[in-house]
């Protein structure tokens, strides 16, 4: 008994329990996410405040600066620079007396607080019940996403007020309990942004009719007050400009992500365009409200509010980028019965709302209508088409899981296998794969170009010095064959045309074909091969950044002719035919050869016939011949490409385990009615089959 009394708490006798470890990890994750949110907030404020005056807070300066439209006498809308309602002008009038510098600092930090409050309210509004982990991590994740989103960054940069109506609506829907105060908040938000009146209909049809009436009364009171104080401006805004039409930038500008702007960009105008806008806008409003009411009655009020906001984005005559925040909360909606489909919509929304449109789709004229209206199409889809799951669906909380191969031991004790690179037997979602590939390749292009400061001329001396180093090494090894191969090929027109064609045509076609065939026929091998290619490309980016290298064709003293791009004009700062598109000094390692070698090795490993394996291995041989003969790479560049490909396969082996040539599926849960019942042995999945 004495020993028991002095032995301490029995629960700690054998060290921390698994529950204690899980709680500690959760605290660390939460602290890390809050740190990320704080860093993003500080960076956003520093970028804005570190920019010279006249280049930051330009809209705020237009409104309340010394010569702003709110400061001088006359109409707010004489110059069409002011896009707010007359009530907005009435609210902002007192700010004209504030000192310019103090107003800039106060506006920036006030916006930070508004973004933080918006993230906290969104996290609180998640559909119940939510797990403890979700409840603790939702707020910092929401704030971080808001800080990264293009609308919030635009609000910071321009000094806009668009976040205020969004926050007022969310406060009225989720925080304020008194129906009068809630309706007043939403009504005043509508006085700032008229399309917010759609939320009055949402309140009415969901049974909060007194709050809906208060919303209409507050909107009417605010608008009437502004009309009494500024009758001429009110007439100009509501009658002459039809609730803001024609204010700000051109209505067909890419920044106007409304249905009206999209129709104008498609070349429609006049009565036809107006008729289409009114009819389509009415259809979107009706469908969006019907869906929002259904989700609100299902207990997904945040999704209902987001869907209504998306409908407001579509039907507004002008919806500038800083007014597009309503699309982001739709990530809480769950789409898809299978786990592999569950992340498509959230990932698409996050990418659309945080990345420039040019990174989302290739630079092809046929895709311009999709690229130019990406946010609008997301809002239309959320408001009218996406089949968000109701909470009563058995797949809402338990989607059909993917089938995984049996786990393998880690390669080294302190290097765990990455959970997101598990060996999945089922085919991944194609849309998500294509989207991530496009964004990854766009980021790859940006990093390549940034390796020399964004211009080729900026990195030319260093790249040429590295070129001389490579040439000296090759001479020492007696492999400096670039000049000889280049001039030997030029003597034969057919051979030159063949290598030029091979260099230009097969760099993307063959890897994409290999990935496509693996995706359709060999899902397990597809994931392994795709990860290896991704790791190899990531390693190559490190090489481009650390060792910019001039290829032989960009070193005129060597006398090597560029048979593909033509004669280079070295008198121009950025010379050559392709230098405006990509970094011409990203030669080491050669991904032209690296990707070709990856194709050859993958084909040699997975192809069922010997002649297929031989053709696969022939591709890197022809590729290395073409890159050297055309003057685009050194021989050692190919060696660098081989090194990063080997590193890519090695990292896949390290983080994923060996390639699953034969795999046995682990048991799946009974979320899918067709899945096996508990106790039923899992079926074997030989990955060499036609699966």
C-alpha positions as CSV (number, residue, x, y, z in Angstrom):
1,X,0.0,0.0,0.0
2,X,2.8,2.4,0.8
3,X,4.4,1.7,-2.6
4,X,1.0,2.3,-4.2
5,X,0.6,5.6,-2.5
6,X,4.0,6.9,-3.6
7,X,4.1,5.4,-7.1
8,X,2.2,8.3,-8.7
9,X,-0.9,8.2,-10.9
10,X,-1.4,4.6,-12.3
11,X,-2.4,6.0,-15.7
12,X,1.1,7.3,-16.3
13,X,2.9,4.3,-15.1
14,X,3.5,2.9,-18.6
15,X,3.9,6.3,-20.4
16,X,1.5,8.3,-22.4
17,X,-1.6,6.6,-23.7
18,X,-2.6,6.7,-27.4
19,X,-5.3,9.2,-26.6
20,X,-2.7,11.5,-25.0
21,X,-0.5,11.2,-28.0
22,X,-3.4,12.0,-30.4
23,X,-4.3,15.1,-28.3
24,X,-0.7,16.3,-28.4
25,X,-0.5,15.9,-32.1
26,X,-3.8,17.7,-32.5
27,X,-2.5,20.6,-30.4
28,X,0.7,20.8,-32.5
29,X,-1.3,20.7,-35.7
30,X,-3.6,23.4,-34.5
31,X,-0.7,25.6,-33.4
32,X,1.0,25.1,-36.7
33,X,-2.1,26.1,-38.7
34,X,-2.6,29.2,-36.6
35,X,1.0,30.1,-37.2
36,X,0.5,29.7,-40.9
37,X,-2.6,31.9,-40.8
38,X,-0.6,34.5,-38.8
39,X,2.3,34.4,-41.3
40,X,-0.1,34.8,-44.3
41,X,-1.8,37.8,-42.5
42,X,1.5,39.5,-41.7
43,X,2.8,38.9,-45.3
44,X,-0.4,40.4,-46.8
45,X,-0.2,43.5,-44.6
46,X,3.5,43.9,-45.3
47,X,3.0,43.6,-49.1
48,X,0.3,46.3,-49.1
49,X,2.0,48.7,-46.7
50,X,5.4,48.2,-48.3
51,X,4.1,49.4,-51.7
52,X,4.7,53.0,-52.5
53,X,1.7,55.4,-52.2
54,X,-0.2,55.7,-55.4
55,X,0.2,52.0,-56.2
56,X,-1.7,50.6,-53.2
57,X,-5.2,51.1,-51.9
58,X,-6.0,52.7,-55.2
59,X,-9.8,52.4,-54.9
60,X,-9.7,53.8,-51.4
61,X,-7.6,56.7,-52.6
62,X,-10.1,57.3,-55.4
63,X,-12.8,57.5,-52.8
64,X,-11.4,59.3,-49.8
65,X,-8.1,60.8,-51.0
66,X,-7.5,64.5,-51.3
67,X,-9.0,64.5,-54.8
68,X,-11.4,61.5,-54.2
69,X,-15.0,61.4,-55.3
70,X,-16.2,61.5,-51.7
71,X,-14.0,64.6,-50.9
72,X,-14.8,67.0,-53.7
73,X,-18.1,68.6,-54.5
74,X,-20.3,67.2,-57.2
75,X,-21.8,63.8,-58.0
76,X,-20.2,60.5,-56.9
77,X,-20.7,59.1,-60.3
78,X,-19.4,61.9,-62.5
79,X,-16.2,59.9,-63.4
80,X,-17.8,56.4,-63.0
81,X,-14.9,55.5,-60.7
82,X,-17.1,55.1,-57.7
83,X,-18.9,51.8,-58.0
84,X,-20.7,51.6,-54.6
85,X,-24.3,52.5,-53.8
86,X,-25.2,56.0,-52.6
87,X,-25.6,54.5,-49.2
88,X,-22.0,53.3,-49.4
89,X,-20.9,56.9,-50.2
90,X,-23.0,58.2,-47.3
91,X,-21.2,55.8,-44.9
92,X,-17.8,56.5,-46.3
93,X,-18.1,60.3,-46.3
94,X,-16.8,60.7,-42.7
95,X,-13.6,58.9,-43.6
96,X,-12.6,61.8,-45.9
97,X,-11.4,63.8,-42.8
98,X,-9.0,61.1,-41.8
99,X,-5.3,61.5,-42.4
100,X,-4.3,59.6,-45.6
101,X,-1.5,57.6,-44.0
102,X,-3.4,56.8,-40.8
103,X,-6.4,55.7,-43.0
104,X,-4.2,53.4,-45.0
105,X,-2.8,51.6,-42.0
106,X,-6.1,51.6,-40.2
107,X,-7.9,50.2,-43.3
108,X,-5.3,47.5,-43.8
109,X,-5.3,46.2,-40.2
110,X,-9.1,46.6,-40.0
111,X,-9.4,44.4,-43.1
112,X,-7.2,41.8,-41.4
113,X,-9.6,41.8,-38.4
114,X,-12.6,41.5,-40.8
115,X,-11.0,38.5,-42.6
116,X,-10.2,36.8,-39.2
117,X,-13.8,37.4,-38.1
118,X,-15.1,36.0,-41.3
119,X,-13.0,32.8,-41.0
120,X,-14.2,32.3,-37.4
121,X,-17.8,32.7,-38.3
122,X,-17.5,30.3,-41.2
123,X,-15.8,27.7,-39.0
124,X,-18.6,28.1,-36.4
125,X,-21.2,27.7,-39.1
126,X,-20.1,24.2,-40.2
127,X,-22.9,21.7,-40.4
128,X,-23.3,19.8,-37.1
129,X,-22.3,17.5,-35.7
130,X,-18.5,17.9,-36.4
131,X,-15.7,16.1,-34.8
132,X,-13.4,17.7,-32.3
133,X,-10.5,17.7,-34.8
134,X,-12.6,19.6,-37.4
135,X,-13.9,22.0,-34.8
136,X,-10.4,22.9,-33.6
137,X,-8.7,23.1,-37.1
138,X,-11.5,24.7,-39.1
139,X,-10.9,28.3,-38.0
140,X,-7.2,28.6,-38.9
141,X,-7.8,26.7,-42.2
142,X,-10.6,29.0,-43.1
143,X,-8.6,32.1,-42.4
144,X,-5.6,30.8,-44.3
145,X,-7.8,30.1,-47.4
146,X,-9.3,33.5,-47.2
147,X,-5.9,35.2,-47.0
148,X,-4.7,33.2,-50.0
149,X,-7.9,33.8,-52.1
150,X,-7.7,36.3,-55.0
151,X,-10.8,38.3,-53.8
152,X,-9.3,39.0,-50.4
153,X,-5.9,39.8,-51.8
154,X,-7.7,42.2,-54.2
155,X,-9.6,43.7,-51.3
156,X,-6.4,44.4,-49.5
157,X,-4.6,45.8,-52.5
158,X,-7.5,48.1,-53.7
159,X,-8.8,49.1,-50.3
160,X,-12.3,47.8,-51.1
161,X,-15.3,47.2,-48.7
162,X,-16.6,44.0,-50.3
163,X,-15.8,41.9,-47.3
164,X,-18.2,43.9,-45.1
165,X,-21.5,42.8,-46.7
166,X,-20.4,39.2,-46.6
167,X,-19.5,39.3,-42.9
168,X,-22.8,41.1,-42.1
169,X,-24.8,38.4,-43.8
170,X,-22.9,35.6,-42.0
171,X,-23.3,37.4,-38.7
172,X,-27.0,37.8,-39.3
173,X,-27.4,34.2,-40.2
174,X,-25.2,32.5,-37.7
175,X,-24.3,34.7,-34.8
176,X,-27.1,37.3,-34.0
177,X,-30.1,35.6,-32.4
178,X,-32.5,38.4,-32.3
179,X,-34.5,38.4,-35.6
180,X,-34.7,42.2,-35.7
181,X,-30.9,42.7,-35.4
182,X,-30.2,39.8,-37.8
183,X,-32.6,41.2,-40.5
184,X,-31.2,44.7,-40.0
185,X,-27.6,43.5,-40.6
186,X,-28.6,41.7,-43.8
187,X,-30.7,44.6,-45.0
188,X,-27.8,47.1,-44.4
189,X,-25.5,44.7,-46.3
190,X,-28.1,44.8,-49.2
191,X,-27.9,48.6,-49.1
192,X,-24.2,48.2,-49.7
193,X,-24.6,45.5,-52.3
194,X,-28.1,45.2,-53.8
195,X,-27.9,41.6,-54.9
196,X,-27.7,40.6,-51.2
197,X,-31.5,41.1,-51.2
198,X,-31.6,37.5,-52.4
199,X,-31.0,36.5,-48.8
200,X,-34.3,38.0,-47.8
201,X,-35.9,35.4,-50.0
202,X,-33.8,32.7,-48.4
203,X,-35.0,33.8,-44.9
204,X,-38.6,34.0,-46.1
205,X,-38.7,30.5,-47.6
206,X,-36.9,28.9,-44.6
207,X,-39.5,30.2,-42.1
208,X,-37.6,33.2,-40.8
209,X,-40.2,35.6,-42.2
210,X,-39.9,38.3,-39.6
211,X,-36.2,38.5,-40.2
212,X,-36.9,38.7,-44.0
213,X,-39.3,41.5,-43.4
214,X,-36.7,43.3,-41.2
215,X,-34.2,42.8,-44.0
216,X,-36.4,44.5,-46.5
217,X,-37.2,47.3,-44.0
218,X,-33.5,48.0,-43.3
219,X,-32.6,48.0,-47.0
220,X,-35.5,50.4,-47.7
221,X,-34.5,52.7,-44.8
222,X,-30.8,52.8,-45.8
223,X,-31.6,53.4,-49.5
224,X,-34.2,56.1,-48.6
225,X,-31.8,57.8,-46.2
226,X,-29.2,58.0,-49.0
227,X,-31.8,59.2,-51.4
228,X,-32.8,62.0,-49.1
229,X,-29.2,63.0,-48.5
230,X,-28.1,62.6,-52.1
231,X,-31.1,62.6,-54.4
232,X,-29.1,63.3,-57.6
233,X,-26.6,60.6,-56.9
234,X,-29.4,58.1,-56.0
235,X,-31.2,58.9,-59.2
236,X,-28.0,58.4,-61.2
237,X,-27.2,55.1,-59.6
238,X,-30.7,53.4,-59.4
239,X,-32.2,54.8,-62.6
240,X,-29.6,56.0,-65.0
241,X,-27.1,53.3,-64.3
242,X,-29.7,50.6,-63.3
243,X,-28.2,49.7,-60.0
244,X,-24.6,50.2,-60.9
245,X,-24.5,49.1,-64.5
246,X,-21.6,50.8,-66.4
247,X,-19.8,52.0,-63.3
248,X,-16.1,51.1,-62.7
249,X,-14.3,49.3,-65.5
250,X,-15.6,48.1,-68.8
251,X,-18.5,45.7,-68.4
252,X,-16.9,43.2,-70.7
253,X,-13.6,43.2,-68.8
254,X,-12.3,39.9,-67.5
255,X,-12.6,41.2,-64.0
256,X,-16.4,41.4,-64.3
257,X,-17.2,37.8,-63.4
258,X,-21.0,38.1,-63.8
259,X,-23.3,36.6,-66.4
260,X,-23.7,40.0,-68.0
261,X,-20.0,40.4,-68.4
262,X,-19.6,36.8,-69.9
263,X,-22.3,37.5,-72.5
264,X,-20.6,40.7,-73.5
265,X,-17.3,38.9,-73.9
266,X,-19.0,36.3,-76.1
267,X,-19.9,39.1,-78.5
268,X,-23.5,39.5,-77.7
269,X,-24.9,43.0,-77.3
270,X,-28.1,45.0,-77.4
271,X,-31.6,43.7,-76.7
272,X,-30.5,40.1,-77.3
273,X,-27.9,40.3,-74.6
274,X,-30.2,42.0,-72.2
275,X,-32.9,39.5,-72.8
276,X,-30.6,36.6,-72.3
277,X,-29.1,38.1,-69.2
278,X,-32.5,38.7,-67.6
279,X,-33.9,35.3,-68.5
280,X,-30.8,33.3,-67.5
281,X,-30.3,35.4,-64.4
282,X,-33.8,34.8,-63.3
283,X,-33.4,31.0,-63.9
284,X,-30.2,31.0,-61.9
285,X,-31.8,32.9,-59.0
286,X,-34.8,30.6,-58.9
287,X,-32.8,27.4,-59.1
288,X,-30.2,28.7,-56.6
289,X,-32.8,29.7,-54.1
290,X,-34.6,26.4,-54.4
291,X,-31.4,24.5,-53.8
292,X,-30.4,26.8,-50.9
293,X,-33.8,26.3,-49.2
294,X,-33.4,22.5,-49.5
295,X,-29.9,22.6,-48.0
296,X,-31.0,24.9,-45.2
297,X,-33.8,22.5,-44.2
298,X,-31.3,19.7,-44.4
299,X,-29.2,21.5,-41.7
300,X,-26.4,22.7,-44.1
301,X,-27.1,26.4,-43.5
302,X,-23.6,27.5,-44.4
303,X,-23.9,25.7,-47.8
304,X,-27.3,27.3,-48.3
305,X,-25.9,30.8,-47.6
306,X,-23.0,30.1,-50.0
307,X,-25.3,28.9,-52.8
308,X,-27.4,32.0,-52.4
309,X,-24.3,34.1,-52.6
310,X,-23.2,32.3,-55.7
311,X,-26.6,33.1,-57.3
312,X,-26.1,36.8,-56.3
313,X,-22.7,36.7,-58.0
314,X,-24.2,35.5,-61.2
315,X,-27.2,37.8,-61.4
316,X,-25.4,41.0,-60.5
317,X,-24.8,43.2,-63.6
318,X,-21.2,43.8,-62.5
319,X,-19.3,41.4,-60.1
320,X,-15.8,42.5,-59.7
321,X,-13.1,40.2,-58.4
322,X,-13.3,41.5,-54.9
323,X,-17.0,40.6,-54.7
324,X,-16.5,36.9,-55.4
325,X,-16.0,35.7,-51.9
326,X,-19.3,33.8,-51.9
327,X,-17.8,31.0,-54.0
328,X,-15.2,30.0,-51.4
329,X,-17.6,28.7,-48.6
330,X,-19.1,26.2,-51.1
331,X,-16.1,23.9,-50.2
332,X,-18.2,22.7,-47.3
333,X,-20.6,21.0,-49.6
334,X,-19.9,17.3,-50.2
335,X,-20.0,16.0,-53.8
336,X,-19.6,12.4,-54.8
337,X,-20.3,9.0,-53.3
338,X,-16.7,7.7,-53.6
339,X,-13.8,8.8,-51.6
340,X,-11.8,9.4,-54.8
341,X,-14.4,11.9,-55.9
342,X,-14.9,13.7,-52.6
343,X,-12.0,16.1,-53.0
344,X,-12.6,17.2,-56.6
345,X,-14.9,20.1,-55.8
346,X,-13.0,21.6,-52.9
347,X,-9.7,21.4,-54.8
348,X,-11.3,23.0,-57.8
349,X,-12.7,25.8,-55.8
350,X,-9.5,26.5,-53.9
351,X,-7.5,26.5,-57.1
352,X,-10.0,28.8,-59.0
353,X,-10.1,31.2,-56.0
354,X,-6.4,31.3,-55.3
355,X,-4.6,31.0,-58.7
356,X,-4.7,33.2,-61.8
357,X,-7.0,31.9,-64.5
358,X,-4.0,31.4,-66.9
359,X,-2.7,28.6,-64.6
360,X,-6.0,26.7,-64.7
361,X,-6.2,26.0,-68.4
362,X,-3.7,25.8,-71.3
363,X,-3.0,28.8,-73.5
364,X,-5.4,27.7,-76.3
365,X,-7.9,29.9,-78.0
366,X,-10.6,27.3,-77.9
367,X,-10.4,27.2,-74.1
368,X,-10.5,31.0,-73.6
369,X,-14.2,31.2,-72.8
370,X,-13.7,28.6,-70.0
371,X,-10.5,30.3,-68.7
372,X,-11.9,33.8,-68.8
373,X,-15.1,32.8,-66.9
374,X,-13.7,30.2,-64.5
375,X,-15.0,31.8,-61.3
376,X,-18.4,32.6,-62.9
377,X,-18.7,29.0,-64.1
378,X,-17.9,27.8,-60.6
379,X,-20.6,30.0,-59.1
380,X,-23.1,28.9,-61.7
381,X,-22.3,25.2,-61.0
382,X,-22.6,25.7,-57.2
383,X,-25.9,27.5,-57.6
384,X,-27.6,25.3,-60.1
385,X,-25.9,22.0,-60.9
386,X,-23.6,20.4,-58.4
387,X,-25.3,17.5,-56.6
388,X,-24.3,18.3,-53.0
389,X,-25.1,15.4,-50.8
390,X,-27.8,15.8,-48.1
391,X,-26.9,14.8,-44.6
392,X,-29.4,12.0,-44.8
393,X,-27.4,10.3,-47.5
394,X,-25.4,7.2,-46.2
395,X,-22.5,8.6,-48.3
396,X,-22.4,12.0,-46.5
397,X,-20.2,10.9,-43.6
398,X,-18.9,7.6,-45.1
399,X,-18.1,7.7,-48.8
400,X,-17.2,4.5,-50.6
401,X,-13.5,4.0,-49.7
402,X,-10.7,3.2,-52.1
403,X,-9.1,-0.2,-52.2
404,X,-5.5,-0.2,-51.0
405,X,-2.8,-2.7,-51.5
406,X,-1.5,-4.5,-48.4
407,X,0.9,-2.1,-46.6
408,X,4.6,-2.6,-46.8
409,X,7.2,-1.8,-44.2
410,X,9.0,1.5,-44.3
411,X,12.4,1.7,-46.0
412,X,14.1,3.4,-43.1
413,X,12.9,3.6,-39.5
414,X,12.7,7.4,-39.4
415,X,11.3,7.9,-42.9
416,X,7.6,6.9,-42.8
417,X,5.5,6.1,-45.8
418,X,3.5,9.1,-47.0
419,X,-0.2,8.4,-46.3
420,X,-1.3,10.3,-49.4
421,X,0.9,8.1,-51.6
422,X,-0.7,4.8,-50.5
423,X,-0.8,2.1,-53.2
424,X,-4.4,2.5,-54.3
425,X,-5.8,-0.3,-56.5
426,X,-8.8,1.7,-57.8
427,X,-8.5,4.4,-60.6
428,X,-8.2,8.0,-59.3
429,X,-10.6,10.7,-60.3
430,X,-9.7,11.8,-63.9
431,X,-10.9,15.4,-63.5
432,X,-8.8,15.9,-60.4
433,X,-5.8,14.3,-62.0
434,X,-6.0,16.6,-65.0
435,X,-6.6,19.7,-62.9
436,X,-3.6,19.0,-60.7
437,X,-1.4,18.1,-63.6
438,X,-2.2,21.4,-65.3
439,X,-1.6,23.5,-62.2
440,X,1.6,21.7,-61.4
441,X,2.9,22.2,-65.0
442,X,2.0,25.9,-64.9
443,X,3.8,26.2,-61.5
444,X,6.8,24.4,-63.1
445,X,6.9,26.9,-65.9
446,X,6.8,29.8,-63.5
447,X,9.6,28.4,-61.4
448,X,11.7,27.8,-64.5
449,X,11.3,31.4,-65.6
450,X,11.8,32.8,-62.1
451,X,15.2,30.9,-61.8
452,X,16.8,33.8,-63.8
453,X,14.8,36.6,-62.2
454,X,12.0,36.5,-64.8
455,X,14.1,37.4,-67.8
456,X,16.7,35.5,-69.9
457,X,19.0,38.5,-70.2
458,X,19.2,38.8,-66.4
459,X,20.8,35.3,-66.1
460,X,22.8,35.3,-69.2
461,X,26.4,35.9,-67.8
462,X,26.0,33.2,-65.1
463,X,24.4,30.7,-67.5
464,X,27.2,31.2,-70.1
465,X,29.8,30.7,-67.4
466,X,28.2,27.5,-66.4
467,X,28.1,26.5,-70.1
468,X,31.9,26.9,-70.3
469,X,32.3,24.8,-67.2
470,X,30.2,22.0,-68.7
471,X,32.2,22.2,-71.9
472,X,35.5,22.0,-70.0
473,X,34.3,18.9,-68.2
474,X,33.1,17.2,-71.4
475,X,36.5,18.0,-73.1
476,X,38.2,16.3,-70.1
477,X,36.0,13.3,-70.5
478,X,36.3,13.4,-74.3
479,X,32.5,13.5,-74.8
480,X,32.3,17.1,-76.3
481,X,30.4,15.9,-79.4
482,X,27.8,18.7,-79.7
483,X,29.5,20.7,-82.5
484,X,30.3,17.6,-84.5
485,X,26.9,16.1,-84.1
486,X,25.1,19.4,-85.0
487,X,27.1,20.0,-88.2
488,X,26.9,16.4,-89.2
489,X,23.1,16.4,-89.0
490,X,22.8,19.7,-90.8
491,X,24.4,18.2,-93.9
492,X,21.5,15.9,-94.4
493,X,18.2,17.7,-94.8
494,X,16.0,14.6,-94.1
495,X,18.0,13.8,-90.9
496,X,17.8,17.4,-89.7
497,X,14.0,17.5,-90.3
498,X,13.6,14.1,-88.5
499,X,15.4,15.3,-85.4
500,X,13.7,18.7,-85.4
501,X,10.3,16.9,-85.6
502,X,11.2,14.4,-82.9
503,X,12.4,17.2,-80.6
504,X,9.3,19.3,-81.0
505,X,6.6,16.6,-81.2
506,X,7.3,13.7,-78.7
507,X,8.4,15.6,-75.6
508,X,4.8,15.8,-74.3
509,X,2.9,13.3,-76.5
510,X,4.8,10.2,-75.3
511,X,4.6,10.9,-71.5
512,X,1.0,11.9,-71.7
513,X,0.2,8.7,-73.7
514,X,2.0,6.5,-71.2
515,X,0.1,8.1,-68.3
516,X,-3.2,7.8,-70.2
517,X,-2.7,4.1,-71.0
518,X,-1.6,3.4,-67.4
519,X,-4.6,5.3,-66.0
520,X,-7.0,3.2,-68.0
521,X,-5.3,-0.2,-68.0
522,X,-3.1,-0.3,-64.9
523,X,-4.3,2.1,-62.1
524,X,-1.7,0.8,-59.5
525,X,1.2,1.3,-62.0
526,X,-0.3,4.7,-62.9
527,X,0.0,6.1,-59.4
528,X,3.5,4.7,-59.0
529,X,4.7,6.1,-62.4
530,X,3.0,9.5,-61.9
531,X,4.6,9.9,-58.5
532,X,8.0,9.0,-59.8
533,X,7.6,11.5,-62.7
534,X,6.5,14.2,-60.2
535,X,9.5,13.6,-57.9
536,X,11.9,13.7,-60.9
537,X,10.4,17.0,-62.1
538,X,10.7,18.5,-58.7
539,X,14.3,17.6,-58.5
540,X,14.9,19.1,-61.9
541,X,13.4,22.4,-60.7
542,X,16.0,22.5,-58.0
543,X,18.7,22.0,-60.7
544,X,17.2,24.8,-62.8
545,X,17.2,27.1,-59.8
546,X,20.7,26.4,-58.5
547,X,22.5,25.9,-61.8
548,X,21.2,27.9,-64.8
549,X,23.0,26.7,-67.8
550,X,23.2,28.1,-71.4
551,X,22.7,25.3,-74.0
552,X,25.1,25.1,-76.9
553,X,22.8,27.0,-79.2
554,X,22.9,30.1,-77.0
555,X,26.7,30.3,-76.9
556,X,27.5,31.9,-80.3
557,X,31.3,31.4,-79.9
558,X,30.8,27.7,-80.3
559,X,29.3,27.9,-83.7
560,X,26.4,25.5,-82.9
561,X,23.3,26.1,-85.0
562,X,19.8,26.0,-83.5
563,X,18.1,23.8,-86.1
564,X,14.7,24.0,-84.3
565,X,14.2,27.6,-83.3
566,X,16.2,29.3,-86.0
567,X,18.9,31.9,-85.8
568,X,19.0,33.7,-82.4
569,X,19.1,37.5,-82.3
570,X,21.5,38.2,-79.6
571,X,21.2,42.0,-80.0
572,X,17.8,41.8,-78.2
573,X,17.6,41.6,-74.4
574,X,15.4,38.5,-74.6
575,X,16.6,36.8,-77.7
576,X,15.2,33.9,-79.5
577,X,11.8,32.8,-80.6
578,X,10.7,31.1,-77.4
579,X,12.5,33.2,-74.7
580,X,9.3,35.2,-73.9
581,X,7.5,31.9,-72.9
582,X,10.0,30.0,-70.8
583,X,13.5,30.1,-69.3
584,X,16.0,29.1,-72.0
585,X,18.7,28.5,-69.4
586,X,16.9,25.6,-67.8
587,X,19.1,23.1,-69.5
588,X,20.6,21.2,-66.6
589,X,19.2,18.6,-66.1
590,X,17.5,17.9,-69.4
591,X,13.9,17.0,-68.8
592,X,13.6,16.4,-72.5
593,X,15.8,13.4,-72.0
594,X,14.6,12.8,-68.4
595,X,11.0,12.4,-69.3
596,X,11.9,10.2,-72.3
597,X,14.0,8.0,-70.0
598,X,11.1,7.8,-67.6
599,X,8.8,6.7,-70.5
600,X,11.3,4.1,-71.6
601,X,11.8,2.6,-68.1
602,X,8.1,2.5,-67.4
603,X,7.3,0.8,-70.7
604,X,10.1,-1.7,-70.2
605,X,8.8,-2.6,-66.8
606,X,5.0,-2.8,-67.5
607,X,4.8,-3.7,-71.2
608,X,3.7,-7.4,-71.7
609,X,5.6,-7.9,-75.1
610,X,9.3,-7.7,-75.7
611,X,8.9,-5.6,-78.8
612,X,6.9,-3.0,-76.8
613,X,9.8,-2.9,-74.3
614,X,12.3,-2.4,-77.1
615,X,10.2,0.5,-78.6
616,X,10.0,2.1,-75.2
617,X,13.8,2.0,-74.7
618,X,14.3,3.3,-78.2
619,X,12.5,6.5,-77.3
620,X,15.2,7.9,-74.9
621,X,17.9,6.9,-77.4
622,X,16.3,9.0,-80.1
623,X,15.6,11.8,-77.7
624,X,19.2,12.1,-76.5
625,X,20.3,12.1,-80.2
626,X,17.8,14.9,-81.1
627,X,18.6,17.2,-78.1
628,X,22.3,17.0,-78.9
629,X,22.1,17.2,-82.7
630,X,19.7,20.2,-82.6
631,X,22.0,22.2,-80.3
632,X,19.5,22.3,-77.4
633,X,21.5,20.4,-74.8
634,X,24.9,19.2,-73.7
635,X,25.6,15.5,-73.3
636,X,26.0,16.1,-69.6
637,X,22.5,17.6,-69.5
638,X,21.2,14.1,-70.4
639,X,23.3,12.6,-67.6
640,X,21.6,15.1,-65.3
641,X,18.2,14.1,-66.6
642,X,19.0,10.5,-65.9
643,X,20.1,11.4,-62.4
644,X,16.8,13.1,-61.5
645,X,14.8,10.3,-63.0
646,X,16.7,7.8,-60.9
647,X,16.1,10.1,-57.9
648,X,12.4,10.2,-58.7
649,X,12.1,6.4,-58.7
650,X,14.1,6.3,-55.6
651,X,11.9,8.7,-53.7
652,X,8.8,6.8,-54.8
653,X,10.4,3.6,-53.4
654,X,11.3,5.5,-50.2
655,X,7.9,7.0,-49.6
656,X,5.5,4.5,-51.2
657,X,7.4,1.2,-51.0
658,X,8.1,-1.1,-53.9
659,X,6.0,-1.1,-57.0
660,X,2.9,-3.3,-56.4
661,X,3.3,-5.8,-59.2
662,X,1.0,-8.2,-57.4
663,X,-1.3,-6.7,-54.7
664,X,-4.0,-7.9,-52.4
665,X,-6.7,-5.4,-51.6
666,X,-7.3,-4.6,-47.9
667,X,-10.8,-4.9,-46.6
668,X,-13.2,-2.0,-47.2
669,X,-15.9,-0.6,-44.9
670,X,-19.5,-1.3,-45.5
671,X,-20.3,2.2,-46.6
672,X,-21.1,1.0,-50.1
673,X,-24.0,-1.3,-50.3
674,X,-22.0,-3.4,-52.7
675,X,-19.0,-3.7,-50.5
676,X,-18.2,-7.0,-48.7
677,X,-19.7,-7.5,-45.2
678,X,-17.4,-7.6,-42.2
679,X,-15.6,-10.9,-42.0
680,X,-15.7,-11.5,-45.7
681,X,-12.2,-12.0,-47.0
682,X,-10.9,-9.3,-49.3
683,X,-10.5,-10.3,-52.9
684,X,-7.2,-10.4,-54.6
685,X,-6.2,-7.8,-57.2
686,X,-3.5,-8.9,-59.5
687,X,-2.3,-5.7,-61.0
688,X,-1.0,-7.4,-64.2
689,X,-4.6,-7.9,-65.3
690,X,-6.5,-5.6,-67.6
691,X,-7.7,-3.6,-64.7
